[in-house]
Amino acid sequence: MMTEDSKTASVVPLKEEKLLEVELGKLPSWILMRDFTPSGIAGAVQRGYYRYYKYVNVKRGSIARLSLVLAANAVFNYRRSYKELKHERPRKYH
């Protein structure tokens, strides 16, 4: 026989939720629950470092990674200089 507690989903405390799982209304309180002490910041940097080297920095790279970086750079620079470039577009009537 199932009890009512077993029917409900397990509730994860807000502090333990991942950033992508936090709702927008709860985001300010989630940010305030983070550990901003030097050891907390160092731990966050260390987790990011290990995640980078686990998933991104592989031993055998390919041309796809380089082309992705170059494409991202091109889009970033285009967005940055869009105001100047939009005045140089060809127009039908001057």
Secondary structure by P-SEA (a helix, b strand, c coil): cccccccccccccccccccccccccaaaaaaaaccccaaaaaaaaaaaaaaaaaccccccccaaaaaaaaaaaaaaaaaaaaaaaaaacccccc
